[in-house]
Amino acid sequence: MRADRKLGQWLKGHINHDGAKGLGSKVGYKNQLTSKDKVSLEDVKIDKQKSHLFQKMASLPDDKFEEIVEANFPLFVYRIISL
């Protein structure tokens, strides 16, 4: 689960979130990388559902994440409690 969380952190900064056509942007949103430097989920062979789950894991506070890890929750339980 820790590796999935790390992947979620990486995905947040390196995946193009501009939409299917790469158009649009959020006002005031600053990317560390330009859109041309970012990759797609297809490029890294990750589907949208896993990407979403890993990014949700990455956004959890450390104490909440450690609580889930220590309880040894299976991934499907994590999905239910994180909705």
C-alpha positions as CSV (number, residue, x, y, z in Angstrom):
1,M,0.0,0.0,0.0
2,R,2.9,2.4,0.7
3,A,4.1,1.8,-2.9
4,D,0.7,2.6,-4.2
5,R,0.6,5.8,-2.2
6,K,4.0,6.8,-3.5
7,L,2.7,6.2,-7.0
8,G,-0.3,8.3,-6.3
9,Q,2.0,11.2,-5.3
10,W,4.0,10.8,-8.5
11,L,0.8,10.6,-10.6
12,K,-0.4,13.9,-9.2
13,G,2.6,15.8,-10.5
14,H,3.4,13.9,-13.7
15,I,0.2,12.9,-15.4
16,N,-1.6,15.2,-17.8
17,H,-4.9,16.1,-16.1
18,D,-6.0,18.6,-18.8
19,G,-8.6,16.2,-20.2
20,A,-8.8,13.9,-23.2
21,K,-7.8,16.6,-25.7
22,G,-5.2,18.3,-23.4
23,L,-7.3,21.5,-23.5
24,G,-8.3,23.7,-20.6
25,S,-6.7,24.8,-17.4
26,K,-7.7,25.8,-13.9
27,V,-7.2,29.5,-13.1
28,G,-4.3,29.9,-10.7
29,Y,-3.2,26.3,-11.0
30,K,0.6,26.0,-11.3
31,N,2.1,22.9,-12.8
32,Q,5.7,22.0,-12.0
33,L,5.9,20.4,-15.4
34,T,4.5,21.7,-18.6
35,S,1.8,19.7,-20.4
36,K,4.3,18.5,-23.0
37,D,6.5,17.1,-20.2
38,K,3.7,15.1,-18.6
39,V,2.6,11.6,-19.6
40,S,-0.7,10.0,-20.0
41,L,-2.1,7.1,-17.9
42,E,-1.9,5.0,-21.1
43,D,1.8,5.7,-21.3
44,V,2.4,4.3,-17.8
45,K,-0.1,1.5,-18.2
46,I,-2.4,2.5,-15.3
47,D,-6.2,2.6,-15.7
48,K,-8.3,5.6,-14.4
49,Q,-9.7,3.7,-11.5
50,K,-6.3,2.7,-10.1
51,S,-5.0,6.2,-10.7
52,H,-7.9,7.7,-8.8
53,L,-7.5,5.3,-5.9
54,F,-3.7,5.8,-5.7
55,Q,-4.1,9.6,-5.7
56,K,-6.8,9.4,-3.0
57,M,-4.4,7.3,-0.9
58,A,-1.7,10.0,-1.5
59,S,-4.1,12.7,-0.3
60,L,-4.8,11.1,3.0
61,P,-3.2,12.6,6.1
62,D,-0.2,10.5,7.2
63,D,-1.9,9.4,10.5
64,K,-5.0,8.2,8.7
65,F,-3.0,6.3,6.1
66,E,-0.9,4.6,8.8
67,E,-4.0,3.6,10.6
68,I,-5.3,1.9,7.5
69,V,-1.9,0.1,6.9
70,E,-1.6,-1.0,10.6
71,A,-5.1,-2.4,10.5
72,N,-4.0,-4.4,7.4
73,F,-7.2,-3.4,5.6
74,P,-7.5,-5.1,2.2
75,L,-7.6,-2.7,-0.8
76,F,-11.4,-3.2,-1.3
77,V,-12.1,-2.1,2.3
78,Y,-10.0,1.0,1.8
79,R,-12.0,1.8,-1.3
80,I,-15.3,1.6,0.8
81,I,-14.1,3.7,3.7
82,S,-12.4,6.4,1.5
83,L,-15.6,7.3,-0.4
